[in-house]
């Protein structure tokens, strides 16, 4: 069993280079700050009551949303944009040395399904590329 002194072994030394925040534009309190904005409105929302009451963290919802034509392309292009923005030459050119991370805001209507799925999928791509990512779901627990 790990003691508090040993907890550092649980974490990699990768720092967070991207924070991805999913949210619902209906709630009128989008995240603050400069960010790469991803609109998931063209993607399908789950049509059945059992999926509508689940969230984008549910594998069934994730499969449904990602089966939408164009969903995989949206995820891959977003991840590629983040990777490009995180390149040292790009950071210095556009933001100067003060920028240490690239924020991504992923929106849908209510912030429970499509935005959550896309945020999680982009995070998978970035982590596979060795980029430290934090994902936040701002409205995942709010009602419609």
Phi, psi and omega per residue, in radians:
X1 nan 2.364 -3.100
X2 -1.361 2.432 3.035
X3 -1.650 2.888 3.137
X4 -0.967 -0.531 3.122
X5 -1.215 -0.412 -3.088
X6 -1.609 -0.075 -3.011
X7 -1.093 -0.457 -3.139
X8 -1.071 -0.416 3.118
X9 -1.204 -0.274 -3.140
X10 -1.371 -0.260 -3.039
X11 -1.982 2.561 3.032
X12 -1.410 2.942 3.118
X13 -1.546 0.130 3.054
X14 -1.236 2.284 3.061
X15 -1.542 2.823 3.118
X16 -1.231 2.097 3.136
X17 -1.894 -0.234 3.123
X18 -2.581 2.332 3.025
X19 -1.992 2.133 -3.133
X20 -1.887 2.150 -3.118
X21 -2.077 2.127 3.034
X22 -1.644 2.577 3.127
X23 -2.784 2.910 3.090
X24 -1.903 2.176 -3.099
X25 -1.177 -0.361 3.109
X26 -1.094 -0.498 -3.035
X27 -1.390 -0.097 3.001
X28 1.100 0.361 3.043
X29 -2.420 1.210 -3.122
X30 -1.149 2.822 3.092
X31 -1.130 2.661 -3.128
X32 -1.538 2.862 2.973
X33 1.681 2.930 3.093
X34 -1.302 2.375 -3.116
X35 -2.796 2.763 2.958
X36 -1.315 2.127 -3.077
X37 -1.709 2.274 3.109
X38 -2.106 2.110 3.128
X39 -1.774 2.096 -3.103
X40 -1.694 0.193 -3.108
X41 -0.941 -0.629 -3.141
X42 -1.199 -0.237 -3.107
X43 -1.466 2.691 -3.119
X44 -1.301 2.454 3.016
X45 -1.644 2.585 3.136
X46 -0.999 2.350 -3.033
X47 -1.603 -0.314 -3.019
X48 -1.814 2.671 -3.069
X49 -1.013 -0.710 -3.102
X50 -1.127 -0.623 3.096
X51 -1.377 -0.570 3.119
X52 -1.150 -0.511 3.122
X53 -1.471 -0.212 3.024
X54 -1.491 -3.142 3.088
X55 -2.124 3.106 3.111
X56 -1.174 -0.112 3.050
X57 -1.457 -0.245 3.111
X58 -1.325 2.243 -3.120
X59 -0.992 -0.538 3.126
X60 -1.184 -0.733 3.108
X61 -1.162 -0.740 -3.135
X62 -1.032 -0.803 3.118
X63 -1.084 -0.745 -3.108
X64 -1.101 -0.876 -3.111
X65 -1.118 -0.761 -3.098
X66 -1.243 -0.241 3.062
X67 -1.412 -0.148 3.091
X68 -1.116 2.318 3.057
X69 -0.972 2.250 3.127
X70 1.648 -0.190 -3.096
X71 -1.139 -0.817 -3.127
X72 -1.119 -0.654 3.109
X73 -1.142 -0.755 3.112
X74 -1.030 -0.789 -3.141
X75 -1.111 -0.855 -3.100
X76 -1.106 -0.736 3.137
X77 -1.158 -0.680 3.117
X78 -1.123 -0.805 3.123
X79 -1.063 -0.715 3.127
X80 -1.120 -0.714 3.098
X81 -1.060 -0.752 3.120
X82 -1.091 -0.788 3.132
X83 -1.033 -0.744 3.129
X84 -1.127 -0.779 -3.136
X85 -1.127 -0.480 -3.137
X86 -1.466 -0.137 3.087
X87 -1.109 2.357 -3.060
X88 -0.916 -0.741 -3.133
X89 -1.139 -0.655 3.123
X90 -1.181 -0.759 3.130
X91 -1.030 -0.813 -3.124
X92 -1.155 -0.687 -3.098
X93 -1.148 -0.776 -3.003
X94 -1.716 -0.513 -3.022
X95 -2.175 -0.198 -3.066
X96 1.383 3.138 -3.048
X97 -1.264 -0.151 -3.064
X98 -1.365 -0.286 -3.104
X99 -1.477 2.112 -3.120
X100 -1.958 -0.174 -3.117
X101 -2.636 2.839 3.077
X102 -2.022 2.112 3.097
X103 -1.589 2.536 3.117
X104 -2.240 2.220 3.063
X105 -1.919 2.116 -3.100
X106 -1.976 2.091 -3.066
X107 -2.075 2.662 2.929
X108 -2.483 -2.872 -3.053
X109 -1.230 -0.859 -3.055
X110 -2.063 -0.137 3.056
X111 1.383 0.437 -3.092
X112 -2.020 -0.459 -3.003
X113 -2.110 -1.425 -3.008
X114 -1.051 -0.814 -3.113
X115 -1.134 -0.650 3.126
X116 -1.137 -0.801 -3.139
X117 -1.063 -0.866 -3.096
X118 -1.130 -0.721 3.106
X119 -1.025 -0.799 -3.138
X120 -1.155 -0.698 -3.139
X121 -1.184 -0.717 3.077
X122 -1.077 -0.723 3.118
X123 -1.053 -0.694 3.103
X124 -1.046 -0.803 3.131
X125 -1.077 -0.777 -3.096
X126 -1.186 -0.726 3.103
X127 -1.097 -0.662 3.104
X128 -1.122 -0.450 3.102
X129 -1.547 0.078 3.107
X130 1.458 0.324 -3.125
X131 -1.715 2.270 3.093
X132 -1.267 2.219 -3.035
X133 -2.288 2.463 2.980
X134 -2.104 2.347 3.136
X135 -2.041 2.313 3.104
X136 -2.192 2.393 3.109
X137 -2.014 1.697 -2.981
X138 -1.124 -0.669 -3.020
X139 -2.125 0.315 -3.028
X140 -1.055 -0.518 -3.087
X141 -1.762 0.065 -3.141
X142 -1.457 2.597 3.110
X143 -1.290 2.933 3.112
X144 -1.235 nan nan
